[in-house]
Amino acid sequence: MISALITGAIIGWIAGNIMGLRGGLLRNIVVGILGSALGTFLFGMLGFSAHGLIADLIVSVTGACLFIWLMDRLF
């Protein structure tokens, strides 16, 4: 659980920097965890799966960036 929070915070921070989103630790954790789930789901629907740390990071950050973009468009 602690590792998921730390990983979510890092992924959310990276995606936030890419997308120009400024937020606190809680926002980074939420964006990172939800974005990681979104990325894993979408890449899985396309027939791709991530194997290894770098691939997991790319999928998670891509999903988090997409999540930020979607939230920006909806709200």
Helices and strands as residue ranges (DSSP letters): H 2-19, H 25-45, H 53-74
